[in-house]
Amino acid sequence: MLEINYNRNMSAYPPGSVVHIGITGTRSGMTPDQRQDLIDFLFDIKDDAEGSEIFFHHGDCLGVDVEAADIAEELGYLVIAHPPTNDKNRAFHDSDVIATPKSYEERNHDIVNVSQEVFGVPHSLEEQMTGSGTWHTIRYAREQSVKLTIIEP
């Protein structure tokens, strides 16, 4: 599985802290292995940060965003949608908080900027098309030195 900057044997999020997790991923959705890996990571974060407020930020699009938001919601995370202004691929997830819609680039930057860790869930390990929002967000997270975990397909 990946480029990973997360040591599952060390608590990155002490109990009682405020934790913000972000997600970026393909509109084609997660593979079964990606889904299980994400569940494991989110469960470990919740376990490590027991008693913490844990916020999960997603882009409110079909595919990985909405699938991951449902998982986070089921695990008890507070889910925050950062929707795009373009409704074409919007999921309209019933999140706890829905931010003001912004352009894809602005809302992707917002997700990274507020997050302590971002999970990237790409369709492939190499960018397949110029202008991929998933890979743009992954590059931006690296540039901002935000903890980044890429979950391989």
Backbone as CSV, one residue per row, in Angstrom:
resi,resn,N_x,N_y,N_z,CA_x,CA_y,CA_z,C_x,C_y,C_z
1,MET,0.822,-1.166,0.000,0.000,0.000,0.000,0.872,1.238,0.000
2,LEU,1.731,1.800,-0.709,1.814,3.222,-0.814,2.911,4.094,-0.293
3,GLU,2.649,5.356,-0.533,3.387,6.443,0.114,2.594,6.697,1.378
4,ILE,3.240,6.524,2.484,2.491,6.680,3.722,3.355,7.391,4.751
5,ASN,2.820,8.405,5.328,3.507,9.146,6.376,2.696,9.027,7.658
6,TYR,2.370,7.812,8.030,1.516,7.576,9.194,2.012,6.313,9.860
7,ASN,2.466,6.425,11.091,2.937,5.268,11.826,1.792,4.743,12.679
8,ARG,1.246,3.628,12.278,0.075,3.108,12.976,0.410,2.612,14.378
9,ASN,1.698,2.510,14.708,2.083,2.071,16.047,2.248,3.242,17.011
10,MET,2.183,4.456,16.504,2.307,5.636,17.351,1.030,6.451,17.239
11,SER,0.588,6.972,18.347,-0.616,7.790,18.324,-0.287,9.165,17.776
12,ALA,-0.773,9.452,16.580,-0.547,10.755,15.966,-1.521,11.784,16.523
13,TYR,-2.611,11.322,17.080,-3.668,12.201,17.572,-3.998,11.827,19.005
14,PRO,-3.441,12.567,19.960,-3.670,12.208,21.359,-5.133,12.336,21.766
15,PRO,-5.565,11.528,22.702,-6.941,11.619,23.189,-7.274,13.038,23.643
16,GLY,-8.492,13.453,23.358,-8.951,14.771,23.767,-8.580,15.902,22.830
17,SER,-7.934,15.593,21.717,-7.549,16.647,20.771,-8.671,16.894,19.759
18,VAL,-8.481,17.900,18.929,-9.392,18.155,17.811,-8.654,17.707,16.555
19,VAL,-9.286,16.840,15.781,-8.635,16.222,14.634,-9.427,16.537,13.364
20,HIS,-8.710,16.934,12.321,-9.324,17.193,11.015,-8.659,16.303,9.975
21,ILE,-9.465,15.462,9.332,-9.007,14.526,8.304,-9.673,14.912,6.986
22,GLY,-8.907,14.878,5.900,-9.451,15.182,4.580,-9.311,13.999,3.641
23,ILE,-10.094,14.030,2.576,-10.067,12.962,1.571,-10.102,13.578,0.187
24,THR,-9.390,12.952,-0.732,-9.504,13.271,-2.148,-9.467,11.954,-2.897
25,GLY,-10.260,11.839,-3.938,-10.280,10.564,-4.652,-11.062,10.618,-5.939
26,THR,-10.989,9.527,-6.632,-11.572,9.392,-7.959,-13.101,9.315,-7.931
27,ARG,-13.702,9.851,-8.969,-15.165,9.763,-9.087,-15.627,8.345,-9.404
28,SER,-14.687,7.471,-9.804,-15.090,6.094,-10.100,-15.209,5.246,-8.836
29,GLY,-14.865,5.801,-7.687,-15.062,5.092,-6.434,-13.872,4.239,-6.025
30,MET,-13.978,3.682,-4.834,-12.895,2.878,-4.262,-12.977,1.428,-4.703
31,THR,-11.806,0.796,-4.780,-11.774,-0.654,-4.944,-12.092,-1.263,-3.570
32,PRO,-12.443,-2.536,-3.520,-12.683,-3.166,-2.210,-11.472,-3.056,-1.278
33,ASP,-10.256,-3.199,-1.817,-9.056,-3.087,-0.974,-8.872,-1.663,-0.465
34,GLN,-9.096,-0.669,-1.316,-8.994,0.720,-0.874,-10.015,1.007,0.219
35,ARG,-11.212,0.509,0.026,-12.269,0.720,1.023,-11.860,0.145,2.378
36,GLN,-11.356,-1.087,2.378,-10.964,-1.719,3.636,-9.789,-0.982,4.271
37,ASP,-8.814,-0.570,3.449,-7.676,0.189,3.992,-8.158,1.488,4.632
38,LEU,-9.062,2.205,3.962,-9.564,3.459,4.524,-10.314,3.203,5.831
39,ILE,-11.156,2.179,5.863,-11.862,1.828,7.106,-10.849,1.582,8.223
40,ASP,-9.806,0.816,7.927,-8.792,0.512,8.942,-8.113,1.783,9.443
41,PHE,-7.713,2.667,8.518,-7.049,3.910,8.920,-7.975,4.782,9.768
42,LEU,-9.218,4.951,9.315,-10.141,5.814,10.053,-10.497,5.227,11.413
43,PHE,-10.602,3.924,11.475,-10.864,3.272,12.760,-9.687,3.482,13.705
44,ASP,-8.452,3.326,13.185,-7.259,3.526,14.018,-7.175,4.962,14.526
45,ILE,-7.487,5.929,13.675,-7.459,7.331,14.106,-8.481,7.543,15.220
46,LYS,-9.677,7.022,15.026,-10.729,7.175,16.046,-10.297,6.526,17.353
47,ASP,-9.681,5.353,17.257,-9.217,4.644,18.445,-8.100,5.428,19.145
48,ASP,-7.131,5.928,18.371,-6.015,6.700,18.937,-6.492,7.988,19.589
49,ALA,-7.458,8.643,18.970,-7.913,9.964,19.420,-9.172,9.864,20.268
50,GLU,-9.271,8.826,21.042,-10.449,8.602,21.877,-10.794,9.853,22.680
51,GLY,-12.067,10.217,22.651,-12.527,11.389,23.372,-12.296,12.690,22.618
52,SER,-11.791,12.604,21.410,-11.515,13.792,20.596,-12.699,14.113,19.700
53,GLU,-12.758,15.362,19.269,-13.678,15.725,18.198,-12.936,15.443,16.900
54,ILE,-13.515,14.602,16.069,-12.851,14.244,14.812,-13.747,14.687,13.662
55,PHE,-13.191,15.547,12.826,-13.899,16.093,11.675,-13.363,15.447,10.407
56,PHE,-14.274,15.111,9.502,-13.902,14.483,8.235,-14.367,15.386,7.099
57,HIS,-13.422,15.884,6.314,-13.702,16.834,5.242,-13.651,16.139,3.884
58,HIS,-14.696,16.336,3.086,-14.756,15.718,1.760,-15.300,16.727,0.753
59,GLY,-15.115,16.424,-0.529,-15.481,17.348,-1.598,-16.887,17.200,-2.138
60,ASP,-17.690,16.331,-1.567,-19.105,16.159,-1.928,-19.330,15.815,-3.391
61,CYS,-18.453,14.975,-3.939,-18.672,14.482,-5.301,-18.951,12.988,-5.272
62,LEU,-19.519,12.495,-6.359,-19.770,11.070,-6.507,-18.444,10.320,-6.439
63,GLY,-18.480,9.080,-6.029,-17.273,8.269,-5.966,-16.685,8.263,-4.566
64,VAL,-15.356,8.432,-4.496,-14.640,8.319,-3.225,-15.170,9.282,-2.170
65,ASP,-15.449,10.535,-2.543,-15.897,11.517,-1.552,-17.094,11.009,-0.761
66,VAL,-18.131,10.624,-1.451,-19.360,10.224,-0.764,-19.206,8.853,-0.090
67,GLU,-18.457,7.951,-0.714,-18.224,6.645,-0.097,-17.470,6.807,1.222
68,ALA,-16.429,7.644,1.208,-15.629,7.876,2.409,-16.433,8.623,3.472
69,ALA,-17.252,9.573,3.044,-18.086,10.318,3.995,-19.041,9.374,4.717
70,ASP,-19.602,8.422,4.001,-20.493,7.444,4.633,-19.751,6.595,5.666
71,ILE,-18.518,6.198,5.342,-17.710,5.414,6.282,-17.411,6.247,7.528
72,ALA,-16.955,7.487,7.316,-16.626,8.366,8.443,-17.844,8.606,9.326
73,GLU,-18.975,8.822,8.696,-20.222,9.043,9.432,-20.555,7.821,10.292
74,GLU,-20.418,6.644,9.697,-20.711,5.408,10.423,-19.778,5.219,11.624
75,LEU,-18.540,5.722,11.495,-17.574,5.603,12.594,-17.734,6.711,13.638
76,GLY,-18.658,7.641,13.394,-18.929,8.681,14.375,-18.163,9.977,14.176
77,TYR,-17.513,10.128,13.033,-16.838,11.390,12.724,-17.886,12.466,12.435
78,LEU,-17.551,13.717,12.672,-18.385,14.832,12.241,-18.004,15.115,10.798
79,VAL,-18.954,15.025,9.885,-18.658,15.075,8.458,-18.962,16.462,7.890
80,ILE,-17.970,17.015,7.202,-18.088,18.347,6.616,-17.905,18.245,5.109
81,ALA,-18.919,18.680,4.366,-18.864,18.684,2.901,-18.346,20.033,2.426
82,HIS,-17.452,19.980,1.451,-16.934,21.174,0.772,-17.355,21.040,-0.692
83,PRO,-18.589,21.398,-1.010,-19.111,21.129,-2.354,-18.518,22.050,-3.428
84,PRO,-18.534,21.544,-4.665,-18.122,22.379,-5.788,-19.292,23.257,-6.238
85,THR,-18.971,24.328,-6.964,-20.041,25.163,-7.528,-20.716,24.464,-8.705
86,ASN,-19.995,23.569,-9.353,-20.541,22.814,-10.477,-21.233,21.562,-9.922
87,ASP,-22.547,21.463,-10.118,-23.321,20.353,-9.556,-23.257,19.064,-10.370
88,LYS,-22.582,19.076,-11.520,-22.613,17.921,-12.433,-22.270,16.600,-11.735
89,ASN,-21.222,16.571,-10.925,-20.807,15.334,-10.248,-20.993,15.398,-8.736
90,ARG,-21.786,16.357,-8.294,-22.001,16.532,-6.864,-22.877,15.409,-6.300
91,ALA,-22.533,14.950,-5.113,-23.275,13.859,-4.469,-24.411,14.370,-3.588
92,PHE,-24.344,15.611,-3.130,-25.317,16.172,-2.205,-25.440,15.296,-0.953
93,HIS,-24.279,14.951,-0.385,-24.237,14.132,0.827,-24.873,14.891,1.995
94,ASP,-25.610,14.180,2.810,-26.276,14.766,3.981,-25.271,14.857,5.133
95,SER,-24.284,15.739,4.970,-23.215,15.894,5.955,-23.688,16.726,7.138
96,ASP,-22.918,16.680,8.222,-23.246,17.464,9.415,-23.134,18.959,9.140
97,VAL,-22.158,19.334,8.329,-21.943,20.729,7.943,-21.712,20.765,6.445
98,ILE,-22.312,21.739,5.781,-22.094,21.908,4.345,-21.543,23.313,4.132
99,ALA,-20.291,23.369,3.683,-19.622,24.645,3.448,-20.199,25.311,2.197
100,THR,-19.891,26.576,2.032,-20.303,27.316,0.847,-19.638,26.708,-0.384
101,PRO,-20.387,26.433,-1.439,-19.778,25.886,-2.655,-18.704,26.815,-3.220
102,LYS,-17.637,26.196,-3.710,-16.516,26.921,-4.311,-16.056,26.162,-5.553
103,SER,-15.172,26.772,-6.324,-14.602,26.084,-7.477,-13.888,24.823,-6.993
104,TYR,-13.680,23.872,-7.896,-13.005,22.632,-7.509,-11.663,22.920,-6.852
105,GLU,-10.865,23.784,-7.455,-9.542,24.068,-6.910,-9.619,24.721,-5.532
106,GLU,-10.513,25.686,-5.372,-10.642,26.366,-4.078,-11.091,25.405,-2.979
107,ARG,-12.091,24.591,-3.270,-12.584,23.698,-2.217,-11.555,22.606,-1.915
108,ASN,-10.790,22.134,-2.928,-9.731,21.151,-2.670,-8.649,21.753,-1.779
109,HIS,-8.292,23.000,-2.038,-7.311,23.680,-1.187,-7.858,23.856,0.226
110,ASP,-9.140,24.196,0.349,-9.750,24.335,1.672,-9.646,23.032,2.466
111,ILE,-9.917,21.917,1.811,-9.854,20.612,2.485,-8.441,20.355,2.994
112,VAL,-7.445,20.586,2.147,-6.050,20.378,2.558,-5.672,21.353,3.671
113,ASN,-6.031,22.618,3.505,-5.603,23.646,4.459,-6.148,23.431,5.868
114,VAL,-7.315,22.829,5.992,-7.908,22.613,7.319,-7.496,21.266,7.920
115,SER,-6.944,20.373,7.106,-6.689,18.998,7.545,-5.296,18.799,8.129
116,GLN,-5.233,17.943,9.138,-3.955,17.500,9.682,-3.423,16.306,8.899
117,GLU,-4.325,15.596,8.247,-3.943,14.456,7.413,-4.924,14.371,6.258
118,VAL,-4.385,14.062,5.080,-5.220,13.886,3.890,-4.978,12.483,3.353
119,PHE,-6.073,11.814,3.020,-6.012,10.516,2.356,-6.289,10.724,0.873
120,GLY,-5.374,10.234,0.034,-5.573,10.266,-1.411,-5.952,8.875,-1.875
121,VAL,-7.039,8.787,-2.618,-7.542,7.495,-3.089,-7.702,7.582,-4.611
122,PRO,-6.570,7.443,-5.331,-6.609,7.614,-6.786,-7.066,6.357,-7.520
123,HIS,-7.418,6.556,-8.774,-7.806,5.454,-9.661,-6.588,4.605,-10.022
124,SER,-5.413,5.254,-10.144,-4.160,4.548,-10.442,-3.025,5.309,-9.769
125,LEU,-1.860,4.690,-9.710,-0.735,5.326,-9.032,-0.016,6.356,-9.891
126,GLU,-0.414,6.468,-11.138,0.138,7.498,-12.016,-1.018,8.322,-12.545
127,GLU,-0.783,9.617,-12.643,-1.824,10.508,-13.143,-2.166,10.122,-14.579
128,GLN,-3.425,9.818,-14.818,-3.868,9.338,-16.121,-4.334,10.446,-17.051
129,MET,-4.717,11.576,-16.484,-5.201,12.672,-17.315,-4.729,13.992,-16.738
130,THR,-4.393,14.899,-17.607,-3.999,16.225,-17.167,-5.209,16.888,-16.529
131,GLY,-4.981,17.541,-15.422,-6.076,18.234,-14.762,-6.837,17.394,-13.761
132,SER,-6.316,16.223,-13.407,-6.973,15.379,-12.416,-7.050,16.112,-11.080
133,GLY,-8.262,16.286,-10.565,-8.441,16.947,-9.283,-7.819,16.169,-8.142
134,THR,-7.883,14.846,-8.215,-7.289,14.014,-7.173,-5.787,14.259,-7.098
135,TRP,-5.100,14.177,-8.237,-3.649,14.349,-8.243,-3.255,15.794,-7.964
136,HIS,-4.056,16.747,-8.397,-3.778,18.150,-8.057,-3.817,18.325,-6.538
137,THR,-4.812,17.740,-5.895,-4.959,17.860,-4.448,-3.825,17.137,-3.724
138,ILE,-3.417,15.986,-4.222,-2.279,15.261,-3.641,-1.016,16.115,-3.741
139,ARG,-0.775,16.703,-4.908,0.405,17.573,-5.073,0.329,18.765,-4.115
140,TYR,-0.844,19.355,-3.985,-1.016,20.507,-3.099,-0.751,20.112,-1.643
141,ALA,-1.239,18.944,-1.217,-0.985,18.477,0.151,0.517,18.313,0.389
142,ARG,1.224,17.773,-0.589,2.685,17.638,-0.465,3.333,19.012,-0.337
143,GLU,2.928,19.947,-1.190,3.493,21.305,-1.162,3.264,21.974,0.188
144,GLN,2.124,21.699,0.804,1.772,22.306,2.089,2.316,21.513,3.279
145,SER,3.023,20.429,2.999,3.595,19.557,4.040,2.535,19.004,4.989
146,VAL,1.361,18.722,4.440,0.293,18.084,5.222,0.535,16.582,5.168
147,LYS,0.344,15.927,6.297,0.496,14.470,6.336,-0.384,13.866,5.255
148,LEU,0.201,12.988,4.441,-0.504,12.451,3.274,-0.349,10.939,3.238
149,THR,-1.461,10.262,3.053,-1.461,8.817,2.872,-2.179,8.517,1.567
150,ILE,-1.474,7.894,0.651,-2.079,7.498,-0.616,-2.438,6.020,-0.526
151,ILE,-3.695,5.723,-0.711,-4.172,4.346,-0.648,-4.225,3.791,-2.068
152,GLU,-3.345,2.863,-2.344,-3.197,2.324,-3.702,-4.424,1.541,-4.138
153,PRO,-4.703,1.606,-5.456,-5.812,0.794,-5.993,-5.465,-0.684,-6.020
